[in-house]
Amino acid sequence: MSYLALARKYRPGDFENIISQHHITTTLKNAVKLGRISHAYLFCGPRGTGKTTTARVLSKALNCEKGPIPEPCGECTVCIEIARCSSPDVFEIDAASNRGIDDIRELRENVRYAPVGGRYKIYIIDEVHRLTKEAFDALLKTLEEPPAHVIFIFATTEPQALPPTILSRTQRYDFKRIPVSSLAEAINSIAQKEGLIIDPDAALMIAKKADGSLRDAISLLDQLSSFSDSKIDIAGAAEILGIVKTEFLFNVTLALTAHDTSKALSLFGDFVKSGGDSQELAEALTGYVRTLLLIKNGVEDFTILEMEKNEIEQAKEILDDIESVDLLRFFTILADYKQTVKSGQDPRFSFEAALVKLSTMDRAVTLEDLLKNHRPDSGNYNPPSAPAGPIFKERNERKNTKPYNSGFNHGFAPAREYASPVERKNPVEPLKYQGDLSIDIISENWDDFCSFISQEDKAIFAHLSLSMPSQFENDILKIGMDDSHKFQFEQLSKIGNKKSLEKHLKKFFSKEMKLNIIQGPNEGRKSGDLPGNLNPEKLFNGSPGLKKLFDLMDGEILTQ
């Protein structure tokens, strides 16, 4: 007898043995029990999570000789035939190879005939998103009003690729990725049944590699059982699966956070010499940084962190020397590496460049820390120096006068937003003017009106401050903005903002008026003509250090 792969041998034959999909199996069992059977189901979710298996079990439950029954017996002729994929009433169709309109036309012809031995004729269409548009169109009518004895079960990993007309005609069930802990438990159980001795850490390693897929996890166990005979340890699992050990990831990350570029490159060199793949290491390092980020932000659940307790304690040694914002920057640099490789660059050389970038990256500092280091008397500002790592050699002093800029921003030292430290004046009151309004009166009080707006609506104020009134006739106020302020013009011109401004105009000038916003080369304000509370030259007069910081960050005053 030929060898039966473990993934087939241990494929669940009933609802109870389907792992981590209780929200689906419970619903389907109740539907069978109550006789609420839909004519079309859609099973969607990642690979190896039980979509096709659940479709087969549902087919058994509906056609079982003792049924319909929530848990099929698995012993009758019908159940055995369905398990062997030889049932004359249950058809499994691969949409990847039977995707054309002719295949669907043939299906439409066959659905008219009654089932041979069961109660229902069931069509399981796997990877249904691969059907052509014409095939979907041909299926619509049959799917909407099928014969009473026909049930469709669609399975797909890409439900977003299905036409809305198909989605609206099915009952949708979303399968979840299987947690690492559940996969490890299943691996240990199967290994025990097969007489295999497996290290718990090796089982956990297999579960992580499977990425939520039970089929992948069992297939990997099958592969390792051939390599390791009757005993599977973590060293053998790591060698066969090509998995980067957590200890190695810890050492690399520790070198990076300690700014020890030489150590990081040396570790990577040894990794490559041993046959390691740089892209595999990039994926593993990204996952390790993700775990560090979760631990840094208070996550302690082992099932979420997907690490052993001793590995978590080891990882905490790194976190004393790095903040969350820097871990986010690690993510960005590693993501940039992946994009670089996709563009055709050499993976090894690109990863070495990424390691250099990660290990020489200055620590991010907040705007508050920058201001604390400001010296008004000298005009100098000294950003805090990045601490060196506790284990590897001290980093040489750097004489950078400009903070590190990697082209991205995660909330630290923002490049285009700067709030003035000048204290706010007393709130601006509406204008108390009894005579007829004119363009001269409006222009004279325009800065006050802008300040009044800043109290009411800061978002509108940021755009309005770049405008100037140019004409007031027949209760229509025309204000202009320079061509260089296209974005601000578009924002003010939105109907909602325009109506809001008209309400504020009435409140401030005690006069109802309509607003007409124009844009031109000689309209509105230039940057040097901004009101005092928005003009950097006036705002920072007497504080050259703050002005230097503002210029360095390419700042823009939004409000004071």
Residue pairs with C-beta under 8 A, 6 or more apart in sequence:
5 219
5 222
6 190
6 194
6 218
6 219
6 221
6 222
6 225
7 215
7 218
7 219
7 222
10 190
10 193
10 218
11 53
12 18
12 19
12 50
12 53
12 57
13 57
13 60
13 72
13 74
13 79
13 83
14 57
14 60
14 71
14 72
14 74
15 25
15 28
15 29
15 54
15 57
15 61
15 70
15 71
16 25
16 71
18 24
18 25
18 50
18 53
18 54
18 57
19 50
19 178
19 182
19 183
19 186
19 214
20 49
20 176
20 178
20 179
20 182
21 49
21 50
21 54
21 175
21 176
23 176
24 43
24 54
24 173
24 175
25 54
27 173
28 54
28 58
28 61
28 173
29 61
29 70
29 71
30 36
30 70
31 37
31 38
32 58
32 61
32 62
32 67
32 68
32 69
32 70
33 70
35 68
37 62
37 68
37 151
38 151
38 170
38 171
39 143
39 146
39 150
39 151
39 152
40 143
40 146
40 151
40 152
40 153
40 154
40 169
40 170
40 171
41 55
41 58
41 151
41 152
41 153
41 154
41 170
41 171
41 173
42 128
42 154
42 156
42 159
42 162
42 166
42 167
42 170
42 171
42 172
42 173
43 51
43 52
43 54
43 55
43 153
43 154
43 155
43 156
43 173
43 175
44 51
44 155
44 156
44 157
44 158
44 159
44 172
44 173
44 174
44 175
45 51
45 157
45 174
45 175
45 176
45 177
46 157
46 175
46 177
46 211
46 212
46 213
47 157
47 213
47 215
47 216
48 178
48 210
48 212
48 213
48 214
48 215
48 216
48 217
49 175
49 176
49 177
49 178
49 212
49 213
49 214
50 175
50 214
51 126
51 155
51 156
51 175
52 92
52 124
52 126
52 155
54 173
54 175
55 124
55 153
55 155
56 82
56 83
56 90
56 124
57 72
58 153
59 82
59 87
59 90
59 120
59 122
59 124
59 153
60 72
60 74
60 78
60 79
60 82
60 83
61 67
61 68
61 69
61 70
61 71
61 72
62 68
62 118
62 119
62 120
62 122
62 151
63 78
63 82
63 87
63 89
63 90
63 115
63 117
63 118
63 119
63 120
63 122
64 72
64 73
64 76
64 78
64 79
65 73
65 76
65 77
65 78
65 79
66 72
66 73
66 76
67 119
68 119
72 79
73 79
74 80
74 83
77 117
78 87
78 89
78 117
78 118
81 87
81 88
81 90
82 90
85 92
87 118
88 115
88 116
88 117
89 115
89 116
89 117
89 118
89 120
89 121
89 122
90 118
90 122
90 124
91 121
91 122
91 123
91 124
92 124
92 126
93 103
93 107
93 123
93 124
93 125
93 126
94 126
94 127
95 125
95 126
95 127
95 128
95 129
95 130
95 131
96 126
96 127
96 130
99 130
99 131
99 132
99 135
100 132
100 134
100 135
101 132
101 134
101 135
101 137
101 138
103 135
104 131
104 135
104 138
104 139
105 138
107 123
107 139
107 142
108 138
108 139
108 142
111 121
111 123
111 142
111 146
111 147
111 150
112 147
113 121
114 121
114 149
115 121
115 149
119 149
120 149
120 150
120 151
121 147
121 149
121 150
121 151
122 150
122 151
122 152
122 153
123 150
123 151
123 152
123 153
124 153
124 155
125 131
125 152
125 153
125 154
125 155
126 155
127 155
127 156
127 157
128 154
128 155
128 156
128 162
128 166
129 156
129 157
129 158
129 159
129 161
129 162
131 139
133 163
136 162
136 163
136 165
136 166
139 166
140 165
140 166
140 169
143 152
143 166
143 169
143 170
144 169
146 152
152 170
154 162
154 166
154 170
156 162
159 167
159 172
159 174
176 212
177 211
177 212
177 213
178 210
178 212
178 213
178 214
178 217
179 212
179 303
180 204
180 207
180 208
180 303
180 306
181 207
181 302
181 303
183 206
183 207
183 210
183 212
183 214
183 217
184 200
184 203
184 204
184 206
184 207
186 214
186 217
186 218
187 198
187 203
187 206
187 207
187 217
187 218
187 221
188 198
188 200
188 203
190 218
190 221
191 197
191 198
191 203
191 221
191 225
191 232
194 225
195 230
196 221
196 225
196 230
196 231
196 232
197 230
197 231
197 232
198 221
198 231
198 232
199 232
199 233
199 234
199 237
201 234
201 308
202 224
202 232
202 233
202 234
202 236
202 237
204 308
205 234
205 237
205 238
205 241
205 243
206 217
206 220
206 221
206 224
206 237
206 241
207 217
208 243
208 306
209 216
209 217
209 220
209 241
209 243
210 216
210 217
210 220
220 241
221 232
223 240
224 232
224 236
224 237
224 240
224 241
225 232
227 236
227 240
228 236
237 243
238 245
242 276
242 277
242 280
243 284
244 271
244 276
244 280
244 281
244 284
244 285
246 288
246 307
246 311
246 314
247 314
248 267
248 271
249 284
249 285
249 288
250 288
250 311
250 314
250 315
250 318
251 267
252 264
252 267
252 268
252 285
253 285
253 288
253 289
253 292
253 318
254 317
254 318
254 389
254 391
254 392
255 261
255 263
255 264
255 267
255 359
255 389
255 392
256 264
256 330
256 355
256 358
256 359
257 318
257 321
257 322
257 389
258 321
258 388
258 389
258 390
258 391
258 392
258 393
258 395
259 359
259 360
259 386
259 388
259 389
259 392
259 395
260 359
260 389
260 392
260 393
260 395
261 355
261 356
261 359
261 360
263 392
264 355
264 358
264 359
265 352
265 355
265 356
268 278
268 281
268 351
268 352
268 355
271 281
272 278
272 348
277 347
278 347
278 348
278 350
278 351
279 338
279 341
279 347
279 351
281 351
282 334
282 337
282 338
282 351
282 354
285 334
286 331
286 334
286 335
288 315
289 327
289 330
289 331
289 334
290 331
291 305
291 306
291 307
291 315
292 315
292 318
292 319
292 322
292 327
293 324
293 327
293 328
293 331
294 304
294 305
295 305
295 312
295 315
295 316
295 319
296 319
296 322
296 323
296 324
296 327
297 324
299 305
300 312
302 308
302 309
302 312
305 312
307 315
317 390
320 390
321 387
321 389
321 390
322 363
323 363
323 364
325 364
325 410
325 411
325 412
326 361
326 363
326 364
328 410
329 361
329 364
329 406
329 408
329 410
330 358
332 406
332 408
332 410
333 354
333 357
333 358
333 361
333 406
334 354
336 354
337 350
337 351
337 354
340 350
341 347
341 350
357 406
361 404
361 406
362 383
362 386
362 398
362 400
362 403
362 404
363 384
363 386
363 387
364 404
364 410
364 412
364 413
365 383
365 384
365 403
365 412
365 413
366 412
366 413
367 412
367 413
367 414
367 418
369 383
369 384
370 381
370 383
370 413
370 549
371 421
371 546
371 549
373 381
373 382
373 383
373 384
374 381
374 545
374 546
374 549
375 381
375 382
375 545
376 542
376 543
376 544
376 545
376 546
378 545
379 544
379 545
379 548
380 545
381 545
381 548
381 549
383 403
386 395
388 394
388 395
389 395
402 552
403 413
409 415
413 553
414 553
415 553
415 554
415 555
416 554
416 555
416 556
417 555
417 556
417 558
418 550
418 553
418 555
418 556
418 557
418 558
419 558
419 559
419 560
420 533
420 539
420 557
420 559
420 560
421 546
422 533
422 539
422 560
424 560
425 451
427 455
428 448
428 451
428 452
428 455
429 452
430 452
430 507
430 508
430 509
430 510
431 445
431 448
431 449
431 508
431 509
431 510
433 441
433 445
433 509
433 510
435 441
437 472
437 509
437 511
438 472
439 469
439 470
439 471
439 472
442 449
442 469
442 472
442 477
442 509
443 468
443 469
445 509
446 468
446 469
447 531
449 504
449 505
449 508
449 509
450 461
450 464
450 465
450 531
451 531
451 533
452 504
452 508
453 460
453 461
453 464
453 501
453 504
454 461
454 559
454 560
456 504
457 500
457 504
458 558
458 559
460 491
460 492
460 497
460 500
460 501
460 504
461 559
462 488
462 558
462 559
463 485
463 488
463 489
463 491
463 492
463 497
464 492
464 501
465 525
465 530
465 531
465 534
466 481
466 482
466 485
466 488
466 524
466 525
466 530
467 479
467 480
467 481
467 488
467 492
467 517
467 523
467 524
467 525
468 479
468 480
468 523
468 524
468 525
469 477
469 478
469 479
469 480
470 478
470 479
470 480
470 518
470 523
471 477
471 478
472 478
472 513
475 511
475 512
475 513
475 514
476 513
476 514
476 515
476 516
477 505
477 513
477 514
477 515
477 516
478 516
478 517
478 518
479 515
479 516
479 517
479 518
479 524
480 517
480 518
480 519
480 520
480 523
480 524
481 488
481 489
481 492
481 517
481 518
481 519
481 523
481 524
482 519
482 520
482 521
482 522
482 523
482 524
482 525
482 526
483 519
483 520
483 521
483 523
485 519
485 524
486 519
489 517
489 519
491 497
492 498
492 501
492 517
493 517
498 515
498 517
501 515
502 512
502 513
502 514
502 515
505 511
505 513
505 515
506 512
506 513
528 535
528 537
530 557
532 538
532 539
533 539
533 557
533 559
533 560
534 557
534 560
535 557
536 547
536 550
536 551
536 555
536 557
537 547
539 557
539 560
540 546
540 547
540 550
549 555
